[in-house]
Amino acid sequence: MKNRNTFKRLMAAAAAFIMICGILPWFGFSTMAAYENVLDGRLYSNDFLVIKKDPSGKVGKVMSIPVTIKAPFDMEDVWIGLSRDVDAFYVMPEDGGDSAGLQNNFPFEISENTFEPRKVGNLKEGSSKTVTLSARVRRDMKEGYYCIPIAIYQGGKDGSEETDFMNVWISTSSSTVDSETSDDTTEEIAFALGEGQTTPYGTYPEVMNFSINLRNKSRMPAYDVTVSMVLNKNSDEFPFMILDGNYDRYFDEIESGQTVELAYSMAIREESYTGFYPIKFKITYRESLDGDKKIAEGPGAFQNPSTGETISSNTSVQSKDYEFYVHITSKEKEDSLGEFNENDRTKARIIVESFRTEPEKIMAGEEFEMILVMKNASTQVAASNILFTLEPEKVENASVFSTESGSSSIVVNSLGAGASTEVRMKFLSKAGIDQRSYTITIKEKYDSPEFKNAEESVTVDIPIYQQSRFSTSTFEIMPDSIEVGGETNIMFGINNTGRIQLYNVNVRFEADSIRTNEAYVGNIKPGETGNVDVMITGEAPTEDDGKIKVIISYEDENGEVTETEKELSLFVSEPMIEDEWMMEGMEGMENMEGMEAGASSGLASWLADPVKKKIVIAGAAALAVALLIGIRMFIKYKKQKRKQKEEEEGIEDEIS
């Protein structure tokens, strides 16, 4: 919105704005007529907003304001909120007066959250999106239509701002409203629990994992929503073990019509009985970000225990609790009354007593054998014609395990009451699956004396591990040979080519000729590279083939350390030493310079003869070769003597 430089310009614009939006309805025109005049484009053009229906609210109530924005061009990081520039709503009273008598016609109470914008995101040209704003209507407002400014921010909520306008209808609690604008958006918020779901089933002693759908079925968003499971120590009413301090689920906001999931993982009580249990919930919320906490009235939708059909809320029966039914399969009540199924009492119950795999640790892409110990947990009822069908979990519509024979079913002729049998089946795990546990469902179909074709299912989890893999880039050694006490820089990369992360990667350099050094690389994710950059110091002359050990170690997710050894070449030599005989030879050569100066004239005349000159050149070359050989032999002799002396001193130290 453009800045107003002077108070006079502000007053003129504000007066014109309010006269059209708020004053015309009070000069004999019908309310709807005044509203239609606003829509003719003279006050605002609706370049961004799509006005489908005017929001309505009541004095003193929180009002929900759906705002639909249609992008006239590509827009990035869009936010929408009530405009902060409410100065335009200050108008001169109808009876005149000075500036001190200005009246504020902004219809909403102002708090720290009133002008907080809502994120829309990116919009392509021609696309639209709706967000819902909320604000509490001022208690001193008169009934009628009010224009409100909507701020559209691009490039973040602190980015560039455009302003558009929309009308809202404010009514008093005692007024009647035209049918088109009579929607009461200040109704109490209500929720629906478990819509479109069948009853979750759980079997003792397995852990029961289930989710419950929670939908905001009101026309207003709910803020700071807390869903609390009502716990009960009585196992006849609450079938789960109470292991946590609370089982609350929190949501910052649930939009009108939005459905969220309440996920739970509950251990079933040993003392529970087979049957349906109503799990109760209390739901609290706020109508606005800074509003008071309220309790949502129940009950919500629940499941018919006999058919599994979802039943809608009975609004004539009000309760503070919402209910959702679950079914638990556990021990039977010997004296159970009411609805009683004779077959449920007389069929066998087959469970997984234990299981193991060979090998115990299964690597992806390897074959393994699963050994199940199946037990008839019934103490009186036998089972016969038992068909076990093993169904592995699917990832992207493909089973993670395949069977060796192609068949995944096993038949057991009979299993007496309390008896156990061992079932074996070989599987081949897929090579490209992630490292985690995968489920195998064991479907059971069997006969009991009084119950034919009973069907049950149990599950087991099989952990699969991935082999860690890595490669190293070319070793860069600068320089590739050093003297004792000198340093060289070694650099290379470690590429994680596997599907699991390498933890605490460390590189150690070891050899007799260098000072041991380490470089910590850290964690390397799959597909990423960790870089090594370290300085190595020469410790002793190289006496072997110059190989340096590069030991790379890392940990897996369980803290187990793996080491891999590689090699690089680096030669360490002794520093150049000028022996005393060489220094003496240099001094002798300096003394000969004077003698050569006196004899140079006679030597020049003697060398004038070509034959003599050739003899001198040949002799000088032979002398140079002999001198070079002598120097090398002398250096080798000195090294041998020094080494022999060090060995003798070492023997003497050991004797002493």
C-alpha positions as CSV (number, residue, x, y, z in Angstrom):
1,M,0.0,0.0,0.0
2,K,1.4,3.4,-0.9
3,N,2.4,5.7,2.0
4,R,0.3,8.7,2.7
5,N,2.6,11.7,3.1
6,T,0.2,14.1,4.8
7,F,-2.6,13.8,7.3
8,K,-4.9,15.7,5.0
9,R,-4.5,13.2,2.2
10,L,-5.1,10.4,4.7
11,M,-8.3,12.0,5.9
12,A,-9.6,12.5,2.3
13,A,-8.9,8.9,1.2
14,A,-10.3,7.5,4.4
15,A,-13.5,9.5,4.3
16,A,-14.1,8.4,0.7
17,F,-13.3,4.8,1.5
18,I,-15.6,4.6,4.5
19,M,-18.4,6.5,2.9
20,I,-18.7,3.9,0.2
21,C,-18.1,0.8,2.4
22,G,-19.8,1.7,5.6
23,I,-21.9,4.8,5.5
24,L,-24.0,4.3,2.4
25,P,-26.1,1.5,4.0
26,W,-27.3,4.0,6.6
27,F,-28.6,6.7,4.1
28,G,-31.8,4.9,3.0
29,F,-30.3,2.4,0.6
30,S,-30.8,-1.3,1.3
31,T,-27.8,-3.1,2.7
32,M,-27.6,-5.4,-0.3
33,A,-27.8,-2.4,-2.7
34,A,-24.9,-0.6,-1.0
35,Y,-22.9,-3.8,-1.1
36,E,-23.5,-4.2,-4.9
37,N,-22.3,-0.7,-5.4
38,V,-19.1,-1.7,-3.8
39,L,-18.7,-4.6,-6.2
40,D,-19.0,-2.4,-9.4
41,G,-15.2,-2.0,-9.5
42,R,-15.0,1.7,-8.5
43,L,-13.6,0.9,-5.0
44,Y,-11.5,-2.1,-5.8
45,S,-10.7,-4.2,-8.8
46,N,-10.2,-7.7,-7.3
47,D,-7.0,-8.2,-9.3
48,F,-6.0,-11.0,-6.8
49,L,-9.0,-12.1,-4.8
50,V,-11.9,-14.3,-5.9
51,I,-15.1,-13.3,-4.0
52,K,-17.4,-16.3,-4.1
53,K,-19.4,-15.5,-0.9
54,D,-19.1,-12.8,1.7
55,P,-18.0,-14.1,5.1
56,S,-20.3,-13.2,8.0
57,G,-19.7,-12.9,11.7
58,K,-21.3,-11.7,14.9
59,V,-20.4,-8.9,17.2
60,G,-18.0,-10.2,19.9
61,K,-17.4,-13.5,18.2
62,V,-14.4,-15.0,16.4
63,M,-15.0,-14.8,12.7
64,S,-13.6,-17.1,10.1
65,I,-12.6,-15.3,6.8
66,P,-11.9,-17.6,3.8
67,V,-9.7,-15.8,1.3
68,T,-9.2,-17.2,-2.2
69,I,-6.4,-15.7,-4.3
70,K,-6.0,-16.2,-8.0
71,A,-2.6,-15.4,-9.4
72,P,-2.7,-13.0,-12.4
73,F,0.9,-14.0,-13.0
74,D,3.5,-16.4,-11.5
75,M,3.9,-15.6,-7.8
76,E,6.6,-17.0,-5.4
77,D,6.4,-17.5,-1.6
78,V,3.0,-15.8,-1.3
79,W,1.5,-14.9,2.1
80,I,-2.0,-13.4,2.9
81,G,-3.2,-11.6,6.0
82,L,-5.2,-8.6,7.1
83,S,-3.5,-5.4,6.1
84,R,-1.6,-3.7,9.0
85,D,-2.5,-0.2,7.6
86,V,-5.7,0.4,9.5
87,D,-5.4,4.1,9.4
88,A,-7.8,4.2,6.5
89,F,-10.6,3.1,8.9
90,Y,-10.4,6.3,10.9
91,V,-13.1,8.6,9.6
92,M,-14.6,12.0,10.7
93,P,-17.9,11.7,12.6
94,E,-21.0,12.5,10.6
95,D,-21.6,15.6,12.7
96,G,-18.1,17.0,12.1
97,G,-15.5,17.8,14.7
98,D,-11.8,17.9,14.9
99,S,-9.2,15.2,14.5
100,A,-9.7,14.1,18.1
101,G,-13.2,12.9,17.3
102,L,-12.0,10.4,14.7
103,Q,-13.9,7.1,14.7
104,N,-12.3,3.7,14.0
105,N,-14.4,1.6,11.7
106,F,-11.9,-1.3,11.5
107,P,-14.3,-4.2,12.5
108,F,-11.9,-6.5,14.4
109,E,-10.2,-6.4,17.7
110,I,-6.4,-5.8,17.4
111,S,-4.1,-8.2,19.1
112,E,-0.5,-9.5,18.4
113,N,-1.9,-12.1,16.0
114,T,-4.6,-10.1,14.2
115,F,-2.3,-9.1,11.3
116,E,-0.1,-12.3,11.3
117,P,-0.2,-13.5,7.6
118,R,-0.8,-17.1,6.5
119,K,1.5,-18.8,4.0
120,V,0.1,-19.7,0.6
121,G,3.3,-20.8,-1.2
122,N,4.1,-20.6,-4.9
123,L,1.3,-19.9,-7.4
124,K,1.4,-20.4,-11.2
125,E,-0.4,-17.9,-13.4
126,G,-4.2,-18.6,-13.4
127,S,-4.0,-21.0,-10.4
128,S,-5.8,-20.3,-7.1
129,K,-5.6,-21.3,-3.5
130,T,-7.7,-20.6,-0.4
131,V,-6.6,-19.9,3.1
132,T,-8.7,-19.0,6.2
133,L,-8.0,-16.0,8.3
134,S,-9.6,-15.4,11.7
135,A,-10.3,-12.4,13.9
136,R,-12.6,-11.4,16.7
137,V,-15.3,-8.9,15.8
138,R,-15.3,-5.7,17.9
139,R,-18.2,-5.6,20.4
140,D,-19.0,-1.9,19.6
141,M,-19.6,-2.5,15.8
142,K,-23.0,-1.8,14.2
143,E,-24.7,-4.2,12.0
144,G,-23.8,-3.9,8.3
145,Y,-21.3,-4.5,5.6
146,Y,-17.6,-3.5,6.1
147,C,-14.8,-3.4,3.6
148,I,-11.6,-5.0,4.9
149,P,-8.1,-4.7,3.3
150,I,-6.3,-7.9,2.5
151,A,-2.5,-7.8,2.2
152,I,-0.9,-10.0,-0.4
153,Y,2.9,-10.4,0.2
154,Q,5.3,-11.8,-2.4
155,G,8.8,-13.1,-1.7
156,G,8.0,-13.9,2.0
157,K,5.8,-12.2,4.6
158,D,8.3,-9.4,4.8
159,G,8.4,-9.0,1.0
160,S,6.6,-6.7,-1.4
161,E,3.0,-6.0,-0.6
162,E,-0.2,-5.5,-2.7
163,T,-3.6,-4.7,-1.2
164,D,-7.0,-5.9,-2.3
165,F,-10.4,-5.6,-0.6
166,M,-13.3,-7.7,0.3
167,N,-16.6,-7.2,2.2
168,V,-17.8,-8.9,5.3
169,W,-21.2,-8.9,7.0
170,I,-21.3,-8.1,10.7
171,S,-24.6,-8.9,12.5
172,T,-25.7,-8.5,16.1
173,S,-26.8,-11.5,18.1
174,S,-30.5,-10.4,17.9
175,S,-30.6,-9.5,14.2
176,T,-31.9,-11.6,11.3
177,V,-29.8,-12.0,8.2
178,D,-30.6,-12.7,4.6
179,S,-30.4,-16.4,3.8
180,E,-27.5,-15.8,1.5
181,T,-25.3,-14.4,4.2
182,S,-26.8,-16.1,7.3
183,D,-24.0,-18.7,7.8
184,D,-23.0,-18.6,11.4
185,T,-19.3,-19.1,11.4
186,T,-19.1,-18.7,15.1
187,E,-20.5,-22.1,15.8
188,E,-18.7,-24.3,18.3
189,I,-16.0,-26.4,16.6
190,A,-16.7,-30.1,16.4
191,F,-14.7,-33.1,15.2
192,A,-15.4,-36.4,13.6
193,L,-13.4,-39.4,14.9
194,G,-12.7,-42.5,12.8
195,E,-14.4,-41.6,9.6
196,G,-14.0,-44.1,6.8
197,Q,-12.2,-46.6,8.9
198,T,-12.8,-50.2,9.9
199,T,-12.2,-51.4,13.5
200,P,-8.5,-52.0,14.3
201,Y,-7.8,-55.6,15.5
202,G,-5.1,-56.6,17.9
203,T,-4.0,-60.0,19.3
204,Y,-2.2,-60.6,22.7
205,P,0.8,-60.6,23.2
206,E,1.6,-58.6,20.1
207,V,2.0,-54.8,20.1
208,M,-1.0,-53.2,18.4
209,N,-0.2,-50.4,15.9
210,F,-3.2,-48.4,14.7
211,S,-4.1,-44.9,13.5
212,I,-7.4,-42.9,14.0
213,N,-8.7,-40.3,11.6
214,L,-9.6,-37.0,13.2
215,R,-11.5,-34.5,11.0
216,N,-12.5,-30.9,11.7
217,K,-16.1,-30.9,10.5
218,S,-16.8,-27.3,11.4
219,R,-16.4,-24.2,9.2
220,M,-13.6,-22.7,11.3
221,P,-10.0,-23.7,11.8
222,A,-9.1,-25.0,15.2
223,Y,-5.8,-23.9,16.8
224,D,-3.6,-25.5,19.5
225,V,-5.6,-28.8,19.3
226,T,-4.8,-31.4,22.0
227,V,-6.2,-35.0,21.8
228,S,-5.9,-36.8,25.1
229,M,-6.5,-40.6,25.4
230,V,-8.6,-41.3,28.5
231,L,-6.6,-43.9,30.4
232,N,-8.2,-46.5,32.8
233,K,-6.5,-48.9,35.2
234,N,-9.4,-51.3,34.9
235,S,-8.5,-53.9,32.2
236,D,-12.3,-54.6,31.6
237,E,-12.6,-51.1,30.2
238,F,-9.1,-50.3,28.9
239,P,-7.2,-53.2,27.2
240,F,-3.8,-51.6,26.8
241,M,-0.8,-51.4,29.2
242,I,-0.1,-47.9,30.5
243,L,3.6,-47.4,29.8
244,D,3.8,-43.6,29.2
245,G,2.9,-40.7,31.3
246,N,0.3,-39.5,28.7
247,Y,-0.8,-40.3,25.3
248,D,-1.6,-36.8,24.1
249,R,-1.3,-35.8,20.4
250,Y,-0.8,-32.1,19.6
251,F,-1.6,-30.1,16.4
252,D,-0.8,-26.4,16.0
253,E,-3.8,-26.0,13.6
254,I,-6.4,-28.2,11.9
255,E,-8.1,-26.4,9.0
256,S,-11.8,-26.6,8.3
257,G,-12.5,-30.0,6.7
258,Q,-8.9,-31.2,7.3
259,T,-8.2,-34.7,8.5
260,V,-5.2,-35.6,10.6
261,E,-4.0,-39.0,11.9
262,L,-3.7,-40.0,15.5
263,A,-1.0,-42.8,15.5
264,Y,-0.6,-45.2,18.5
265,S,1.5,-48.2,19.3
266,M,0.0,-50.0,22.3
267,A,1.0,-53.2,24.2
268,I,-2.1,-55.3,25.0
269,R,-2.6,-56.3,28.7
270,E,-2.2,-59.9,29.6
271,E,-5.3,-59.8,31.7
272,S,-7.5,-58.5,28.9
273,Y,-10.3,-60.5,27.3
274,T,-11.4,-61.0,23.8
275,G,-14.0,-58.4,22.7
276,F,-14.6,-54.8,21.6
277,Y,-13.4,-51.9,23.7
278,P,-14.4,-48.2,23.5
279,I,-11.3,-46.0,23.7
280,K,-12.2,-42.5,24.9
281,F,-10.6,-39.2,24.0
282,K,-10.9,-35.6,25.2
283,I,-10.3,-32.9,22.7
284,T,-9.4,-29.3,23.5
285,Y,-8.8,-26.4,21.1
286,R,-8.7,-22.6,20.6
287,E,-10.9,-20.7,18.2
288,S,-8.0,-18.2,17.6
289,L,-4.3,-18.2,18.3
290,D,-4.8,-16.1,21.4
291,G,-8.2,-17.5,22.4
292,D,-9.2,-19.4,25.5
293,K,-9.0,-23.2,25.6
294,K,-12.3,-25.0,24.9
295,I,-13.5,-28.6,25.1
296,A,-14.9,-30.1,22.0
297,E,-18.2,-31.8,22.6
298,G,-18.5,-35.5,21.7
299,P,-19.1,-38.1,20.7
300,G,-17.5,-38.3,17.3
301,A,-18.0,-40.9,14.6
302,F,-17.4,-44.4,15.9
303,Q,-17.5,-48.0,14.6
304,N,-20.4,-50.5,14.8
305,P,-18.7,-53.4,16.6
306,S,-20.6,-56.1,14.7
307,T,-20.3,-54.7,11.2
308,G,-17.4,-52.3,11.3
309,E,-19.5,-49.6,9.6
310,T,-18.8,-46.0,10.5
311,I,-21.7,-44.4,12.5
312,S,-22.0,-40.6,12.4
313,S,-22.2,-38.5,15.6
314,N,-25.5,-38.3,17.3
315,T,-25.8,-34.6,17.9
316,S,-28.8,-35.2,20.3
317,V,-26.5,-36.9,22.7
318,Q,-23.8,-34.7,24.1
319,S,-20.7,-35.9,25.9
320,K,-17.3,-34.5,26.8
321,D,-15.7,-37.7,25.4
322,Y,-15.2,-39.0,21.9
323,E,-15.2,-42.8,21.5
324,F,-13.5,-45.1,19.0
325,Y,-13.8,-48.9,19.2
326,V,-11.0,-51.4,18.9
327,H,-11.1,-55.2,19.0
328,I,-8.8,-57.3,21.1
329,T,-8.2,-61.0,20.8
330,S,-7.0,-62.4,24.1
331,K,-8.2,-64.9,26.6
332,E,-11.9,-65.8,26.8
333,K,-14.2,-65.1,29.7
334,E,-15.5,-68.4,31.1
335,D,-18.6,-66.8,32.4
336,S,-19.1,-64.3,29.6
337,L,-22.7,-63.2,29.1
338,G,-24.6,-61.2,26.5
339,E,-23.7,-61.8,22.8
340,F,-21.8,-65.0,22.8
341,N,-20.4,-67.0,19.8
342,E,-19.9,-70.6,20.5
343,N,-17.4,-71.0,17.7
344,D,-15.1,-68.3,19.1
345,R,-14.9,-70.4,22.3
346,T,-14.2,-73.8,20.8
347,K,-11.7,-73.0,18.1
348,A,-7.9,-73.5,18.6
349,R,-5.6,-70.5,18.8
350,I,-2.2,-70.9,17.0
351,I,0.5,-68.4,17.8
352,V,4.2,-68.0,17.0
353,E,6.0,-69.3,20.1
354,S,9.5,-68.3,18.8
355,F,11.4,-67.9,15.6
356,R,15.0,-67.6,14.3
357,T,16.9,-67.2,11.1
358,E,19.9,-69.0,9.7
359,P,22.2,-67.1,9.3
360,E,21.2,-64.9,12.3
361,K,22.4,-61.7,10.5
362,I,20.9,-61.4,7.0
363,M,22.6,-59.3,4.4
364,A,20.6,-57.9,1.5
365,G,20.8,-60.1,-1.5
366,E,21.5,-63.2,0.5
367,E,19.5,-66.4,1.1
368,F,18.3,-67.3,4.5
369,E,16.1,-69.9,6.2
370,M,13.3,-68.9,8.6
371,I,12.5,-71.4,11.4
372,L,9.1,-70.8,13.1
373,V,7.9,-72.6,16.2
374,M,4.1,-72.6,15.9
375,K,2.1,-73.4,19.1
376,N,-1.5,-74.3,19.7
377,A,-2.1,-72.0,22.7
378,S,-5.5,-73.6,23.4
379,T,-5.4,-75.9,26.4
380,Q,-8.3,-78.1,25.3
381,V,-9.0,-77.6,21.5
382,A,-6.9,-79.3,18.9
383,A,-6.4,-78.1,15.3
384,S,-6.1,-80.1,12.1
385,N,-5.6,-79.5,8.3
386,I,-3.5,-76.4,9.1
387,L,-2.4,-74.3,6.2
388,F,0.4,-71.7,6.9
389,T,0.9,-69.1,4.1
390,L,3.8,-66.8,4.5
391,E,3.4,-63.4,2.8
392,P,6.5,-61.1,2.9
393,E,6.1,-57.3,3.0
394,K,5.9,-55.5,-0.3
395,V,7.8,-52.4,-1.4
396,E,6.6,-50.6,-4.5
397,N,4.3,-53.6,-5.2
398,A,7.1,-56.1,-5.1
399,S,7.9,-58.6,-2.3
400,V,11.1,-58.0,-0.5
401,F,11.6,-61.8,-0.1
402,S,11.2,-64.5,-2.7
403,T,10.9,-68.2,-1.9
404,E,13.3,-70.8,-3.3
405,S,10.5,-73.1,-4.6
406,G,8.1,-70.3,-5.6
407,S,5.5,-71.6,-3.1
408,S,5.0,-69.9,0.3
409,S,2.6,-72.3,1.9
410,I,3.2,-75.2,4.3
411,V,0.6,-77.8,5.5
412,V,0.6,-79.4,9.0
413,N,-1.8,-82.3,9.4
414,S,-2.6,-81.7,13.1
415,L,-1.5,-79.8,16.2
416,G,-2.9,-81.0,19.6
417,A,-3.8,-78.7,22.4
418,G,-0.7,-77.1,23.9
419,A,1.5,-78.8,21.2
420,S,4.2,-77.1,19.1
421,T,5.6,-77.8,15.6
422,E,8.6,-76.4,13.7
423,V,8.0,-74.8,10.3
424,R,10.9,-74.0,7.9
425,M,11.1,-72.0,4.7
426,K,13.9,-70.6,2.6
427,F,13.8,-67.0,1.3
428,L,16.0,-64.9,-0.9
429,S,16.2,-61.2,0.1
430,K,16.3,-58.5,-2.6
431,A,19.7,-56.9,-3.0
432,G,18.5,-53.3,-3.5
433,I,16.2,-53.0,-0.4
434,D,17.0,-50.5,2.4
435,Q,18.5,-51.6,5.7
436,R,15.6,-52.0,8.1
437,S,13.1,-54.7,9.4
438,Y,10.6,-56.2,7.1
439,T,7.4,-58.0,8.0
440,I,6.4,-61.5,7.1
441,T,2.6,-62.2,7.7
442,I,1.8,-65.8,8.6
443,K,-1.8,-66.5,7.6
444,E,-3.4,-69.5,9.3
445,K,-6.3,-71.5,8.1
446,Y,-7.3,-74.6,10.1
447,D,-10.1,-76.8,11.4
448,S,-11.2,-77.4,15.0
449,P,-13.7,-80.0,16.1
450,E,-16.5,-77.4,16.4
451,F,-15.1,-74.7,14.1
452,K,-14.3,-75.2,10.5
453,N,-12.0,-73.1,8.3
454,A,-10.9,-70.8,11.1
455,E,-8.6,-68.0,9.8
456,E,-6.1,-66.0,11.8
457,S,-2.9,-64.1,11.0
458,V,0.3,-63.2,12.9
459,T,3.4,-61.3,11.9
460,V,7.1,-61.4,12.5
461,D,9.8,-58.8,11.7
462,I,13.0,-59.8,9.9
463,P,15.9,-57.3,10.1
464,I,17.9,-56.9,6.9
465,Y,21.4,-55.4,6.7
466,Q,23.2,-53.8,3.9
467,Q,26.9,-54.2,3.2
468,S,28.9,-51.1,3.7
469,R,31.0,-50.1,0.7
470,F,33.5,-47.4,-0.2
471,S,36.2,-46.5,-2.7
472,T,39.2,-44.1,-2.5
473,S,40.3,-41.7,-5.1
474,T,43.9,-41.4,-6.3
475,F,46.4,-40.5,-3.6
476,E,48.0,-37.1,-4.2
477,I,51.5,-37.0,-2.5
478,M,53.4,-33.7,-2.7
479,P,56.4,-34.2,-2.7
480,D,56.6,-38.0,-3.3
481,S,60.0,-38.3,-1.5
482,I,61.3,-36.5,1.6
483,E,64.3,-36.4,3.9
484,V,64.3,-37.4,7.5
485,G,62.5,-34.6,9.4
486,G,60.9,-33.3,6.2
487,E,57.1,-33.3,5.5
488,T,54.8,-34.2,2.7
489,N,51.1,-33.5,2.0
490,I,48.8,-36.5,1.3
491,M,45.2,-35.9,-0.1
492,F,42.5,-38.2,-1.3
493,G,38.8,-38.8,-1.1
494,I,36.7,-41.6,0.4
495,N,33.5,-42.3,-1.6
496,N,30.6,-44.0,0.2
497,T,29.3,-46.3,-2.6
498,G,26.9,-48.3,-0.4
499,R,23.3,-47.8,0.8
500,I,24.1,-47.1,4.5
501,Q,25.9,-44.3,6.3
502,L,29.5,-44.7,7.4
503,Y,30.0,-43.3,11.0
504,N,33.1,-41.8,12.5
505,V,35.4,-42.4,9.6
506,N,39.1,-42.2,10.6
507,V,42.3,-42.7,8.5
508,R,45.7,-43.8,10.1
509,F,49.1,-43.7,8.4
510,E,51.7,-46.2,9.6
511,A,55.3,-47.2,8.5
512,D,58.8,-47.5,10.0
513,S,60.0,-44.5,8.0
514,I,57.3,-42.0,9.1
515,R,55.8,-40.7,12.2
516,T,52.3,-42.3,12.7
517,N,49.5,-39.8,12.1
518,E,45.7,-39.8,11.9
519,A,43.0,-37.8,10.1
520,Y,39.3,-37.8,11.3
521,V,36.8,-37.5,8.5
522,G,33.5,-37.9,10.3
523,N,30.2,-39.4,9.0
524,I,29.8,-40.0,5.2
525,K,26.2,-40.4,3.9
526,P,25.5,-42.8,0.9
527,G,26.6,-41.3,-2.3
528,E,28.7,-38.6,-0.6
529,T,32.5,-38.2,-0.3
530,G,34.7,-37.4,2.7
531,N,38.1,-35.7,2.0
532,V,41.4,-36.5,3.7
533,D,44.1,-33.8,3.9
534,V,47.1,-34.6,6.2
535,M,50.8,-33.8,6.6
536,I,53.2,-36.8,7.1
537,T,56.7,-36.3,8.7
538,G,59.8,-38.5,7.8
539,E,61.1,-40.4,10.8
540,A,63.9,-42.7,9.4
541,P,65.4,-43.5,6.1
542,T,63.5,-46.0,4.0
543,E,65.0,-49.5,4.1
544,D,62.3,-51.5,2.4
545,D,60.1,-50.9,-0.8
546,G,58.8,-47.6,0.6
547,K,55.2,-48.8,1.2
548,I,53.1,-46.7,3.7
549,K,50.0,-48.4,5.3
550,V,46.7,-46.4,5.0
551,I,44.3,-47.9,7.5
552,I,40.6,-46.6,7.0
553,S,38.2,-47.4,9.9
554,Y,34.5,-46.7,10.4
555,E,31.5,-47.7,12.5
556,D,28.1,-49.0,11.6
557,E,24.8,-47.9,13.3
558,N,25.5,-50.4,16.1
559,G,28.9,-49.0,16.9
560,E,30.8,-52.0,15.4
561,V,34.2,-50.9,13.9
562,T,35.5,-52.1,10.6
563,E,39.0,-51.5,9.3
564,T,40.3,-51.6,5.7
565,E,44.0,-51.4,4.8
566,K,45.4,-49.7,1.7
567,E,49.0,-48.7,0.6
568,L,50.8,-45.8,-0.9
569,S,54.5,-45.3,-1.8
570,L,56.8,-42.7,-0.1
571,F,60.6,-42.8,0.2
572,V,62.4,-41.1,3.0
573,S,66.2,-40.5,2.6
574,E,68.9,-39.3,4.9
575,P,69.9,-35.6,4.7
576,M,73.1,-34.8,2.6
577,I,76.2,-34.6,4.9
578,E,79.5,-33.0,3.9
579,D,82.3,-35.1,5.5
580,E,85.5,-33.7,6.8
581,W,87.6,-35.1,4.0
582,M,85.5,-33.3,1.4
583,M,86.1,-30.0,3.3
584,E,89.9,-30.7,3.4
585,G,89.8,-31.4,-0.3
586,M,88.2,-28.1,-1.0
587,E,90.9,-26.3,1.0
588,G,93.6,-28.1,-1.0
589,M,92.0,-27.0,-4.2
590,E,92.1,-23.4,-3.0
591,N,95.9,-23.6,-2.3
592,M,96.5,-25.0,-5.7
593,E,95.0,-22.0,-7.4
594,G,98.2,-20.0,-6.9
595,M,100.4,-22.7,-8.3
596,E,98.2,-23.1,-11.3
597,A,98.4,-19.4,-12.0
598,G,102.3,-19.6,-12.2
599,A,102.4,-22.7,-14.3
600,S,99.6,-21.8,-16.7
601,S,101.8,-20.1,-19.2
602,G,104.2,-23.1,-19.5
603,L,101.2,-25.5,-19.6
604,A,99.7,-23.6,-22.4
605,S,102.8,-23.8,-24.6
606,W,103.1,-27.5,-23.9
607,L,99.5,-28.2,-24.8
608,A,100.0,-26.6,-28.2
609,D,101.1,-30.0,-29.5
610,P,97.9,-31.8,-30.6
611,V,99.1,-35.2,-29.6
612,K,100.0,-34.1,-26.1
613,K,96.6,-32.3,-25.8
614,K,94.7,-35.5,-26.5
615,I,96.8,-37.4,-24.0
616,V,95.9,-34.8,-21.3
617,I,92.2,-34.9,-22.1
618,A,92.0,-38.7,-21.9
619,G,93.9,-38.8,-18.6
620,A,91.7,-36.1,-17.1
621,A,88.6,-38.1,-18.0
622,A,90.0,-41.3,-16.5
623,L,90.9,-39.4,-13.4
624,A,87.4,-38.0,-13.0
625,V,85.8,-41.4,-13.3
626,A,88.2,-42.9,-10.8
627,L,87.5,-40.0,-8.4
628,L,83.7,-40.5,-8.7
629,I,83.9,-44.2,-8.0
630,G,86.2,-43.6,-5.0
631,I,83.8,-41.1,-3.5
632,R,80.8,-43.5,-3.8
633,M,82.8,-46.4,-2.2
634,F,83.9,-44.1,0.6
635,I,80.4,-43.0,1.4
636,K,79.1,-46.6,1.4
637,Y,82.0,-47.6,3.7
638,K,81.2,-44.8,6.1
639,K,77.5,-45.9,6.2
640,Q,78.4,-49.5,6.9
641,K,80.8,-48.4,9.7
642,R,78.1,-46.2,11.3
643,K,75.5,-49.0,11.1
644,Q,78.0,-51.5,12.6
645,K,78.8,-49.0,15.4
646,E,75.1,-48.5,16.2
647,E,74.5,-52.3,16.3
648,E,77.5,-52.8,18.7
649,E,76.2,-50.0,21.0
650,G,72.8,-51.6,21.0
651,I,74.3,-55.0,22.0
652,E,76.3,-53.4,24.8
653,D,73.1,-51.6,26.1
654,E,71.3,-55.0,26.2
655,I,74.2,-56.6,28.0
656,S,74.4,-53.8,30.6
